[in-house]
Amino acid sequence: MDDNWDFLLTEFRRLGGIADNVCQKEGEYGRGIFSVNPCLSARIFTPSKLLIKKDDIDLEGNKLRIKKDREYNQEIRNFFNFYQDNFSWGSGGKETTELFEKGLSLFSPNLKKLIKKNALVDLDERHAGNWEEVIKNQFLNARAVNFRNSSVIAPIWELVNHQVRSLPFITNEEGISTPNYPALNSEIRHSYNNSSPLNRFFSYGFFSEETIVFSIPFSINIENLGIHICCKGMSLNNDSMKIERSGNKIILEGLPIADVNHPRLPYDYFDEILRRIDHINIPQDLLFKIFQINILIRKKIIEESHFRDNKVFKIFTKLMLYEINLIASHN
């Protein structure tokens, strides 16, 4: 492994990458990136020339390769092949992804229906078609990052694990970099993006104690005011607020219902919605009813996924309980 790692870094640097004071080893959260010398700062920078578009990657046999008709020189192809075979897809990435997807496939039909309706994830559609293609697509989706409006794979940089309370990675015109951390005597990690535990689970295949929870889809009729409030159940970025109005129907794109860092956010966000739709007479307890709807649905999902001797079921139940606790803390 050390020889392969040294060779990988040598080639990476020769092709314009930066890998300062880093090594790969097992840690508390599995395999990750650490400082060689904890007294010095560490950094990984993957230049744009080594960012491989996700759509340019395919399976050849059981190996990930850049499609032959795509415009990448042989040096980059050789580097990508060595990296995927020894440190990513071919070094446990495929097996880990497949174990997770097989666990999801064992969910009962009723549980899958609940997930499709409330988490907006269609597992039957996700697993349709050739199984090897399914695993490849989920593997790439979980590792891809947006760069210049394209979804790309960033070799070596993508080996850095996610941590909720950490700095975000840095993207500029030249490429993608880890945060500018000072010297650390611990694993080097960064924040992928803002996400709920539920979305993180289905998108990345692990449970993380994320700080925000969004509502499931719901529909509430307020008869005395003659309005109908619906929520699509989408996740929101940067406190965005999208409201549609059609007659007596008010449609929300999404609704934050818990936030560890900003406990007032669900209340302030909902108050702003009421202000924008000019319905200040909506009952004050409506948000609490929405909290209860979300808790009850999650409890129903747990009942469907209970007593399963399967690691993925157990992780799924754990994240549901975590979200329930966060919502209840605002209730």
Residue, then its C-alpha position, 0 to 999 in steps of 0.5 A: m500500500d505504501d509503495n502504491w500510495d507513494f507512486l500515486l502521489t508522485e504521478f498526481r504531483r507530476l500532473g499538477g496536483i498538490a498533496d502536502n503532508v498527507c497519507q491514507k490510513e484507517g481511523e475512527y471513521g474508517r479509511g481516511i486522510f491524515s497528516v504525515n507530520p501533525c505539526l505541519s499543515a496538510r492540503i490536497f488540491t486536484p487540478s481541473k485537468l484531473l477532474i473527470k466528468k462523471d458521464d465520461i466514466d464507464l465500466e470495462g469488465n469490472k473496472l472503472r475506465i474513462k470512455k474511449d471516445r472522450e478527450y483525455n490524454q493517455e497520461i490522465r487515463n493511466f493515472f485514473n486507472f491506477y487510482q480507481d483500481n488501487f484506492s477507490w472503486g477497486s479498493g473496497g469502493k465497489e463492495t461497500t456500495e454494493l452492500f449498502e444497495k443490497g441492504l436497501s433492496l431488502f426493504s419491504p414493499n410497504l417500507k419502500k412505499l413509505i420512503k417513496k412517498n415521504a423521503l422522495v426516493d424510489l428504490d425500485e426505480r433506483h435498482a432497476g436495470n443492470w445491477e452492475e450499472v446500478i452499483k457503478n452509478q450509485f458509487l459515482n453519484a456519492r463521490a461526484v462534486n459540481f465543478r463548472n456546472s458539471s458533475v466530476i470525480a476528483p481523484i485523491w481529494e475525494l478520499v477525504n471524509h465528511q464531517v458535519r462540523s468542519l470547514p467546507f472544501i474550496t472550489n475555484e477556476e483552477g480546481i478543488s482543494t481541501p480547506n486551509y486547515p492549520a496543523l492537525n493531529s487528527e483525521i483531515r475532514h471537510s463538509y461535503n454540503n448542507s444536507s439532512p441525515l435522511n438525504r445524506f443516508f440515501s445520497y452517500g450511504f452513511f448516517s451522519e448527525e447533520t444539523i438540519v431536518f426538513s419536513i416530509p411532504f404534507s397537505i393541510n386544509i385550514e377550513n375556516l380560512g379557506i386555504h390549503i397548505c402543501c409542502k413538496g418535502m424538498s431539501l433547501n439550500n441557503d435558507s431559500m424560500k420558494i412559494e407557489r400560489s394557485g387559488n386557495k392552494i399554497i405550495l411550499e418547496g420545502l420547510p426546515i423543521a429542526d436546526v441544531n445551530h439555529p433553533r429559531l430557524p423553523y419558527d422564523y422561517f414559518d413566520e416569514i412564509l405567513r408574512r409573504i402569503d399575507h395570512i397572519n391569522i393562521p393558527q399559531d399551533l399549525l407549525f406544531k401540528i407539522f412537527q407532529i405529522n413529521i414525528l408520526i410518519r417517522k415512527k411509522i417508518i421505524e415500525e416498518s423497518h424494525f426487527r431486521d437483522n440487517k446493518v442498513f436497516k439498523i443505520f436507517t432506524k438510527l437516523m430516523l430516531y435522530e431526526i425524531n429527537l431533533i424535531a421533538s426538541h423544537n416541539 
